[in-house]
Amino acid sequence: MTTPVLYAVKMPSYIDLFAGAGGMSFGMDRAGWTCLWAQDYWADAVETYRQNMPDHKVECVDVRELSKSYLVSALEGRPDWIVGGPPCQGYSTVGRRKREDERNLLFLKFRDIVAWLRPSGFVLENVLGLRDMSFQSDVVEVFNELGYNVSFRILKAADYGVPQLRRRVVFVGHRDVLFDSVVATNVPETYVSVRDAIGDLPALRAGEYADHYVNEPTTEYQRHMRADSRRLQGHVASKHPTSLVEAISYIPDGGNRRDIPVGLQPSSGFHNSYSRLASWLPAVAVTQNMGKPSGTRCIHPTQDRGLTTREGARLQSFPDGFTFHGPMMSQRLQIANAVPPLMAEALALSLEDPSRWKEAAPSASPNLDRLEVEARRIEDSESVARSDRLW
């Protein structure tokens, strides 16, 4: 009997720009991808990234200071993919005339790095409202000019097992083929609810904390979040005035400020402030104000307080063993800004799946000559020829 020959499958490599706390990298690693290098210019977030993924090479450096030769020396080889979340709302027909716009500078730097390193593909993601979507054709055009076939999709986190309805726009570019879609893992009937996600965490009153579990997990999601974790980090409830605690005590599960008696109504806030999460539904969106009842629907479904940092992390699909560094407000912002790891994992798995790709139209085929011209145009004063030889 002939022994079958086993071939090792090379998983994609990538670099992660604007990596933040590392939600995208963490999810891509779970899908088997290999991170060659990561960058952000936020010390707290970089420390979080480094502590949770110590085998990754991550640097706290301003992306605007990066050059081609610096990247070539930092990398052990050409990455298959470049992923990142630069702000790109400013890059519209009007924005093109405002090159000093900070959002333009960061987006254009991402474009430059793609042109320098010439990966097979790139992923550009961001949280966007529909009113921000007017720039989509401009982004596609920019990367078409570099020889990439580009498609974009709006992904709802809940479709990928994340207990949250927040949407992100994802642009995927490739030099040879056109990406179709990300395979959803959940449908509305199987969405993970807030109760499914955080119902096992210790109950707290305002100002209290807990660093260990007291209840057994009751859902698959809770078991997944706990994994091998034995202690809790960041399960600390913010302090609230007694009058505020009394006011929100009148709000039922999924209710809002209209349930608060007139005499106890807060004097500030918007129409969606002072609203409880609905325990039977995914969260609407996790924001940096997760601990403030005056934030957008961030009051615990049944406890009279805002969410803890750990509850916010769970609602973003960060497991309990993933710890955050820096002051509490920094930790909450890191969580709010992050790509949910479960969504990143689903994206990476779909990018590996040949059935999720289709042939690009002839007019959209890569223009490598133009790509080389663009790479040379944007290169700093350093020698492009010397850098090319390093590859």
PADOMI-962181 format. One record per residue (C-alpha): residue number from 1; x, y, z; chain. Coordinates in Angstrom, 2 decimals. Layout:
PADOMI-962181
R, num, u, v, w, chaine
R, NUM, X, Y, Z, A .
...
***
This chain:
PADOMI-962181
R, num, u, v, w, chaine
R, 1, 0.00, 0.00, 0.00, A .
R, 2, 1.42, 3.38, -1.02, A .
R, 3, 1.79, 5.87, 1.81, A .
R, 4, 0.05, 9.15, 0.89, A .
R, 5, 2.25, 12.19, 0.60, A .
R, 6, 1.22, 14.99, 2.95, A .
R, 7, 1.85, 18.56, 1.88, A .
R, 8, 1.99, 21.44, 4.31, A .
R, 9, -0.48, 24.19, 3.45, A .
R, 10, 1.04, 27.65, 3.74, A .
R, 11, -1.35, 29.92, 5.56, A .
R, 12, -1.46, 33.60, 4.58, A .
R, 13, 0.85, 36.12, 6.21, A .
R, 14, -0.12, 39.71, 6.94, A .
R, 15, 0.82, 42.97, 8.58, A .
R, 16, -1.71, 44.87, 10.70, A .
R, 17, -1.72, 48.68, 10.49, A .
R, 18, -3.68, 50.82, 12.96, A .
R, 19, -3.89, 47.58, 14.93, A .
R, 20, -5.16, 49.05, 18.21, A .
R, 21, -5.57, 46.41, 20.90, A .
R, 22, -5.31, 43.67, 18.29, A .
R, 23, -8.86, 42.48, 17.61, A .
R, 24, -8.17, 41.91, 13.91, A .
R, 25, -4.86, 40.13, 14.54, A .
R, 26, -6.34, 37.98, 17.31, A .
R, 27, -9.14, 36.80, 15.04, A .
R, 28, -6.87, 36.20, 12.06, A .
R, 29, -4.51, 34.20, 14.23, A .
R, 30, -7.42, 31.97, 15.25, A .
R, 31, -8.02, 31.34, 11.55, A .
R, 32, -4.40, 30.23, 11.18, A .
R, 33, -2.91, 33.35, 9.58, A .
R, 34, 0.61, 34.54, 10.42, A .
R, 35, 1.30, 38.10, 11.53, A .
R, 36, 4.66, 39.42, 10.34, A .
R, 37, 4.40, 42.87, 11.93, A .
R, 38, 1.85, 45.19, 13.52, A .
R, 39, 1.72, 48.90, 14.24, A .
R, 40, -0.21, 51.49, 16.20, A .
R, 41, 0.65, 54.86, 17.72, A .
R, 42, -1.24, 54.38, 20.99, A .
R, 43, 1.00, 53.12, 23.79, A .
R, 44, -1.78, 51.57, 25.92, A .
R, 45, -3.21, 49.67, 22.97, A .
R, 46, 0.20, 48.48, 21.80, A .
R, 47, 0.94, 47.17, 25.30, A .
R, 48, -2.39, 45.33, 25.29, A .
R, 49, -1.53, 43.85, 21.92, A .
R, 50, 1.97, 42.85, 23.04, A .
R, 51, 0.82, 41.21, 26.28, A .
R, 52, -1.87, 39.11, 24.58, A .
R, 53, 0.12, 38.15, 21.47, A .
R, 54, 3.73, 38.02, 22.69, A .
R, 55, 4.87, 36.10, 19.63, A .
R, 56, 3.92, 39.02, 17.35, A .
R, 57, 6.27, 41.82, 16.43, A .
R, 58, 4.36, 45.00, 17.24, A .
R, 59, 5.69, 48.56, 17.36, A .
R, 60, 4.39, 51.82, 18.76, A .
R, 61, 5.26, 54.08, 15.84, A .
R, 62, 3.53, 56.85, 13.93, A .
R, 63, 2.41, 55.41, 10.60, A .
R, 64, 3.19, 58.73, 8.94, A .
R, 65, 6.88, 58.21, 9.72, A .
R, 66, 7.09, 54.81, 8.04, A .
R, 67, 9.15, 54.44, 4.88, A .
R, 68, 9.55, 51.56, 2.48, A .
R, 69, 13.09, 50.77, 3.63, A .
R, 70, 11.97, 50.79, 7.28, A .
R, 71, 9.22, 48.29, 6.55, A .
R, 72, 11.47, 46.07, 4.45, A .
R, 73, 14.00, 45.89, 7.28, A .
R, 74, 11.25, 45.20, 9.85, A .
R, 75, 9.68, 42.35, 7.90, A .
R, 76, 11.01, 38.85, 7.35, A .
R, 77, 9.41, 38.66, 3.93, A .
R, 78, 6.76, 40.19, 1.75, A .
R, 79, 3.34, 39.89, 3.41, A .
R, 80, 0.55, 38.18, 1.49, A .
R, 81, -1.91, 40.70, 2.93, A .
R, 82, -2.01, 44.14, 4.49, A .
R, 83, -4.92, 44.77, 6.85, A .
R, 84, -5.84, 47.90, 8.72, A .
R, 85, -8.46, 50.43, 9.71, A .
R, 86, -7.38, 53.93, 8.69, A .
R, 87, -10.12, 56.56, 8.77, A .
R, 88, -11.23, 57.20, 5.19, A .
R, 89, -14.41, 59.30, 5.47, A .
R, 90, -12.41, 62.37, 4.52, A .
R, 91, -11.29, 60.87, 1.24, A .
R, 92, -14.22, 61.93, -0.91, A .
R, 93, -14.51, 64.15, -3.96, A .
R, 94, -14.28, 67.12, -1.62, A .
R, 95, -11.72, 65.45, 0.61, A .
R, 96, -9.28, 65.00, -2.24, A .
R, 97, -8.87, 68.74, -2.32, A .
R, 98, -8.03, 68.77, 1.40, A .
R, 99, -4.83, 66.77, 1.63, A .
R, 100, -4.12, 68.32, 5.03, A .
R, 101, -7.20, 66.56, 6.49, A .
R, 102, -5.80, 64.16, 9.12, A .
R, 103, -8.11, 61.41, 7.90, A .
R, 104, -6.79, 61.80, 4.37, A .
R, 105, -3.18, 61.65, 5.49, A .
R, 106, -3.69, 58.36, 7.33, A .
R, 107, -5.79, 56.79, 4.57, A .
R, 108, -3.30, 57.86, 1.92, A .
R, 109, -0.44, 56.44, 4.00, A .
R, 110, -2.23, 53.08, 4.03, A .
R, 111, -2.49, 53.37, 0.25, A .
R, 112, 1.20, 54.19, 0.01, A .
R, 113, 2.21, 51.16, 2.07, A .
R, 114, 0.12, 48.88, -0.15, A .
R, 115, 1.88, 50.37, -3.17, A .
R, 116, 5.32, 49.90, -1.60, A .
R, 117, 4.94, 46.31, -0.44, A .
R, 118, 2.65, 45.07, -3.24, A .
R, 119, 0.89, 42.30, -1.30, A .
R, 120, -1.46, 39.91, -3.06, A .
R, 121, -4.35, 41.57, -1.26, A .
R, 122, -5.45, 44.05, 1.36, A .
R, 123, -8.31, 44.51, 3.82, A .
R, 124, -9.40, 48.00, 4.82, A .
R, 125, -12.11, 48.23, 7.48, A .
R, 126, -13.91, 50.87, 9.49, A .
R, 127, -17.01, 51.56, 11.54, A .
R, 128, -19.28, 53.75, 9.46, A .
R, 129, -22.79, 55.14, 9.41, A .
R, 130, -24.71, 55.15, 6.15, A .
R, 131, -24.28, 58.89, 5.84, A .
R, 132, -20.52, 58.29, 5.65, A .
R, 133, -20.71, 55.90, 2.71, A .
R, 134, -20.38, 58.50, -0.05, A .
R, 135, -16.62, 57.90, -0.19, A .
R, 136, -16.91, 54.23, -1.21, A .
R, 137, -16.34, 54.73, -4.95, A .
R, 138, -13.35, 56.97, -4.24, A .
R, 139, -11.67, 54.29, -2.13, A .
R, 140, -12.30, 51.67, -4.83, A .
R, 141, -10.87, 53.97, -7.49, A .
R, 142, -7.71, 54.68, -5.50, A .
R, 143, -6.85, 51.00, -5.26, A .
R, 144, -8.01, 50.20, -8.80, A .
R, 145, -5.32, 52.65, -9.87, A .
R, 146, -2.78, 50.50, -8.02, A .
R, 147, -3.89, 47.41, -9.94, A .
R, 148, -6.22, 45.89, -7.34, A .
R, 149, -9.70, 44.49, -7.91, A .
R, 150, -11.76, 45.91, -5.06, A .
R, 151, -15.10, 45.03, -3.56, A .
R, 152, -16.67, 46.26, -0.36, A .
R, 153, -19.19, 44.73, 2.00, A .
R, 154, -21.03, 45.98, 5.06, A .
R, 155, -20.71, 43.35, 7.77, A .
R, 156, -23.00, 43.08, 10.78, A .
R, 157, -21.11, 41.70, 13.77, A .
R, 158, -24.03, 39.54, 14.91, A .
R, 159, -23.86, 37.55, 11.66, A .
R, 160, -20.49, 36.20, 12.80, A .
R, 161, -21.33, 35.14, 16.35, A .
R, 162, -20.66, 38.51, 18.00, A .
R, 163, -23.42, 39.59, 20.47, A .
R, 164, -23.65, 43.02, 18.89, A .
R, 165, -25.46, 44.62, 15.94, A .
R, 166, -22.77, 47.15, 15.04, A .
R, 167, -21.83, 47.28, 11.37, A .
R, 168, -18.43, 47.73, 9.77, A .
R, 169, -17.55, 48.39, 6.17, A .
R, 170, -14.80, 46.17, 4.76, A .
R, 171, -12.95, 46.78, 1.50, A .
R, 172, -11.11, 43.77, 0.09, A .
R, 173, -8.64, 44.17, -2.76, A .
R, 174, -6.72, 41.53, -4.68, A .
R, 175, -4.37, 41.71, -7.64, A .
R, 176, -5.85, 38.72, -9.51, A .
R, 177, -9.43, 38.01, -8.46, A .
R, 178, -12.47, 39.72, -6.93, A .
R, 179, -13.77, 38.91, -3.46, A .
R, 180, -17.44, 38.01, -3.21, A .
R, 181, -18.63, 37.76, 0.39, A .
R, 182, -17.94, 36.65, 3.95, A .
R, 183, -19.67, 33.47, 5.06, A .
R, 184, -22.08, 34.23, 7.91, A .
R, 185, -22.01, 31.86, 10.87, A .
R, 186, -25.29, 33.05, 12.40, A .
R, 187, -28.76, 34.13, 11.31, A .
R, 188, -31.17, 36.30, 13.35, A .
R, 189, -32.71, 33.22, 14.94, A .
R, 190, -29.29, 32.13, 16.25, A .
R, 191, -27.83, 35.52, 17.17, A .
R, 192, -25.97, 35.55, 20.49, A .
R, 193, -27.92, 37.69, 22.95, A .
R, 194, -26.63, 39.90, 25.74, A .
R, 195, -27.85, 37.31, 28.26, A .
R, 196, -26.06, 34.54, 26.34, A .
R, 197, -22.88, 36.61, 26.41, A .
R, 198, -22.61, 38.03, 29.94, A .
R, 199, -25.29, 36.27, 32.01, A .
R, 200, -22.75, 34.17, 33.92, A .
R, 201, -20.65, 37.10, 35.16, A .
R, 202, -20.95, 38.01, 38.87, A .
R, 203, -23.74, 40.48, 39.70, A .
R, 204, -22.48, 43.89, 40.82, A .
R, 205, -23.91, 47.07, 42.28, A .
R, 206, -22.54, 50.44, 41.23, A .
R, 207, -19.00, 50.83, 42.52, A .
R, 208, -18.41, 47.11, 43.13, A .
R, 209, -15.99, 44.72, 41.44, A .
R, 210, -15.34, 40.99, 41.14, A .
R, 211, -12.19, 39.16, 40.08, A .
R, 212, -13.38, 35.57, 40.16, A .
R, 213, -16.30, 33.53, 38.83, A .
R, 214, -19.19, 32.52, 41.10, A .
R, 215, -21.54, 30.98, 38.52, A .
R, 216, -21.10, 28.16, 36.02, A .
R, 217, -21.36, 29.06, 32.33, A .
R, 218, -24.75, 28.19, 30.83, A .
R, 219, -24.23, 28.86, 27.12, A .
R, 220, -21.68, 27.83, 24.51, A .
R, 221, -20.65, 31.46, 24.08, A .
R, 222, -19.94, 31.83, 27.82, A .
R, 223, -17.85, 28.65, 27.77, A .
R, 224, -15.97, 29.96, 24.75, A .
R, 225, -15.30, 33.27, 26.49, A .
R, 226, -14.00, 31.61, 29.63, A .
R, 227, -11.82, 29.03, 27.86, A .
R, 228, -8.98, 28.38, 30.33, A .
R, 229, -9.41, 31.66, 32.25, A .
R, 230, -9.62, 31.29, 36.03, A .
R, 231, -9.94, 34.94, 37.05, A .
R, 232, -11.69, 38.06, 35.80, A .
R, 233, -9.99, 41.29, 34.79, A .
R, 234, -11.90, 44.52, 34.34, A .
R, 235, -15.19, 43.45, 35.91, A .
R, 236, -15.50, 46.76, 37.77, A .
R, 237, -18.74, 48.75, 37.90, A .
R, 238, -18.47, 52.53, 37.80, A .
R, 239, -19.76, 54.52, 40.75, A .
R, 240, -23.08, 56.31, 40.18, A .
R, 241, -24.89, 58.87, 42.35, A .
R, 242, -27.63, 57.36, 44.50, A .
R, 243, -30.23, 59.46, 42.68, A .
R, 244, -29.13, 58.03, 39.33, A .
R, 245, -29.22, 54.46, 40.61, A .
R, 246, -32.78, 55.08, 41.84, A .
R, 247, -33.80, 56.59, 38.50, A .
R, 248, -32.55, 53.73, 36.36, A .
R, 249, -34.04, 51.17, 38.74, A .
R, 250, -37.42, 52.03, 37.18, A .
R, 251, -36.23, 51.05, 33.70, A .
R, 252, -37.19, 47.45, 32.79, A .
R, 253, -35.07, 45.06, 30.74, A .
R, 254, -34.83, 46.64, 27.27, A .
R, 255, -36.59, 49.83, 28.43, A .
R, 256, -35.55, 53.47, 28.20, A .
R, 257, -35.71, 56.80, 30.00, A .
R, 258, -39.45, 57.15, 29.37, A .
R, 259, -39.90, 54.60, 32.16, A .
R, 260, -38.26, 56.93, 34.71, A .
R, 261, -40.75, 58.95, 36.80, A .
R, 262, -40.89, 62.64, 35.92, A .
R, 263, -39.46, 63.71, 39.25, A .
R, 264, -36.37, 61.54, 38.76, A .
R, 265, -35.72, 62.30, 35.09, A .
R, 266, -32.06, 63.20, 34.42, A .
R, 267, -31.67, 66.76, 33.23, A .
R, 268, -29.25, 65.90, 30.41, A .
R, 269, -28.76, 63.28, 27.72, A .
R, 270, -30.26, 62.37, 24.36, A .
R, 271, -33.36, 60.35, 23.48, A .
R, 272, -31.37, 57.11, 23.50, A .
R, 273, -29.51, 57.90, 26.74, A .
R, 274, -30.45, 56.08, 29.93, A .
R, 275, -31.60, 52.96, 28.09, A .
R, 276, -31.13, 49.36, 29.16, A .
R, 277, -29.79, 46.68, 26.89, A .
R, 278, -32.40, 44.06, 26.01, A .
R, 279, -31.19, 40.78, 27.48, A .
R, 280, -32.82, 38.70, 24.73, A .
R, 281, -31.17, 40.61, 21.86, A .
R, 282, -27.58, 41.39, 20.81, A .
R, 283, -26.21, 44.70, 22.05, A .
R, 284, -26.69, 47.66, 19.72, A .
R, 285, -23.09, 48.89, 19.81, A .
R, 286, -20.26, 48.88, 22.32, A .
R, 287, -18.83, 52.37, 22.79, A .
R, 288, -16.20, 53.93, 25.04, A .
R, 289, -19.05, 55.23, 27.23, A .
R, 290, -20.13, 51.69, 28.12, A .
R, 291, -19.86, 52.43, 31.86, A .
R, 292, -22.03, 55.55, 31.77, A .
R, 293, -25.82, 55.17, 31.99, A .
R, 294, -26.08, 58.42, 30.01, A .
R, 295, -24.39, 56.67, 27.06, A .
R, 296, -26.22, 55.01, 24.19, A .
R, 297, -28.07, 51.93, 25.49, A .
R, 298, -25.34, 50.74, 27.82, A .
R, 299, -27.17, 50.06, 31.10, A .
R, 300, -27.00, 46.43, 32.21, A .
R, 301, -30.26, 44.60, 31.37, A .
R, 302, -31.11, 43.75, 34.98, A .
R, 303, -28.56, 45.47, 37.24, A .
R, 304, -28.75, 49.19, 38.06, A .
R, 305, -25.45, 50.32, 36.58, A .
R, 306, -23.50, 50.80, 33.38, A .
R, 307, -21.52, 47.99, 31.81, A .
R, 308, -18.13, 46.91, 33.09, A .
R, 309, -15.05, 46.80, 30.90, A .
R, 310, -15.18, 42.98, 30.89, A .
R, 311, -18.83, 42.97, 29.84, A .
R, 312, -17.95, 45.32, 27.00, A .
R, 313, -15.09, 43.03, 25.98, A .
R, 314, -17.41, 40.02, 26.00, A .
R, 315, -19.89, 41.88, 23.80, A .
R, 316, -17.00, 42.50, 21.38, A .
R, 317, -16.09, 38.75, 21.50, A .
R, 318, -12.80, 39.17, 23.38, A .
R, 319, -12.33, 36.14, 25.65, A .
R, 320, -11.81, 36.64, 29.38, A .
R, 321, -8.15, 35.65, 29.06, A .
R, 322, -7.55, 38.68, 26.81, A .
R, 323, -6.54, 41.42, 29.23, A .
R, 324, -6.43, 45.16, 28.61, A .
R, 325, -3.83, 47.64, 29.80, A .
R, 326, -3.91, 51.30, 30.76, A .
R, 327, -6.43, 53.41, 32.71, A .
R, 328, -10.05, 52.28, 32.68, A .
R, 329, -11.16, 54.84, 30.08, A .
R, 330, -8.30, 53.81, 27.83, A .
R, 331, -9.26, 50.15, 28.17, A .
R, 332, -12.86, 50.93, 27.28, A .
R, 333, -11.81, 52.92, 24.23, A .
R, 334, -9.52, 50.09, 23.12, A .
R, 335, -12.45, 47.70, 23.32, A .
R, 336, -14.88, 50.02, 21.56, A .
R, 337, -12.46, 50.73, 18.69, A .
R, 338, -11.50, 47.10, 18.12, A .
R, 339, -12.56, 44.80, 15.33, A .
R, 340, -14.50, 41.97, 17.03, A .
R, 341, -12.17, 38.95, 16.93, A .
R, 342, -14.94, 36.53, 15.91, A .
R, 343, -15.77, 38.72, 12.91, A .
R, 344, -12.10, 38.98, 11.98, A .
R, 345, -11.80, 35.20, 12.18, A .
R, 346, -14.81, 34.71, 9.89, A .
R, 347, -13.37, 37.22, 7.43, A .
R, 348, -9.98, 35.47, 7.37, A .
R, 349, -11.57, 32.05, 6.82, A .
R, 350, -13.63, 33.42, 3.93, A .
R, 351, -10.57, 35.02, 2.36, A .
R, 352, -8.94, 31.56, 2.35, A .
R, 353, -11.98, 29.92, 0.74, A .
R, 354, -11.65, 29.69, -3.08, A .
R, 355, -15.44, 29.57, -3.43, A .
R, 356, -15.70, 33.12, -2.04, A .
R, 357, -13.81, 34.57, -5.01, A .
R, 358, -14.73, 35.21, -8.61, A .
R, 359, -12.92, 36.17, -11.77, A .
R, 360, -12.37, 39.88, -12.13, A .
R, 361, -13.65, 41.73, -15.18, A .
R, 362, -10.89, 42.25, -17.78, A .
R, 363, -11.08, 46.01, -17.30, A .
R, 364, -10.31, 45.55, -13.61, A .
R, 365, -7.23, 43.35, -14.08, A .
R, 366, -4.10, 44.42, -12.18, A .
R, 367, -1.95, 47.05, -13.84, A .
R, 368, 1.48, 46.16, -12.45, A .
R, 369, 3.29, 48.79, -14.50, A .
R, 370, 1.09, 51.50, -13.03, A .
R, 371, 1.56, 50.01, -9.59, A .
R, 372, 5.33, 50.23, -9.94, A .
R, 373, 5.09, 53.85, -11.12, A .
R, 374, 2.89, 54.70, -8.13, A .
R, 375, 5.26, 52.98, -5.73, A .
R, 376, 8.18, 54.98, -7.06, A .
R, 377, 6.21, 58.23, -7.04, A .
R, 378, 5.37, 58.04, -3.37, A .
R, 379, 8.70, 56.63, -2.17, A .
R, 380, 10.57, 59.02, 0.14, A .
R, 381, 14.02, 60.22, -0.71, A .
R, 382, 15.43, 56.75, 0.04, A .
R, 383, 16.66, 54.36, -2.63, A .
R, 384, 13.86, 52.20, -4.05, A .
R, 385, 16.34, 50.02, -5.88, A .
R, 386, 18.16, 49.07, -2.67, A .
R, 387, 14.89, 48.24, -0.93, A .
R, 388, 13.68, 46.09, -3.82, A .
R, 389, 16.82, 43.96, -3.63, A .
R, 390, 16.06, 43.16, 0.00, A .
R, 391, 12.97, 41.26, -1.07, A .
***
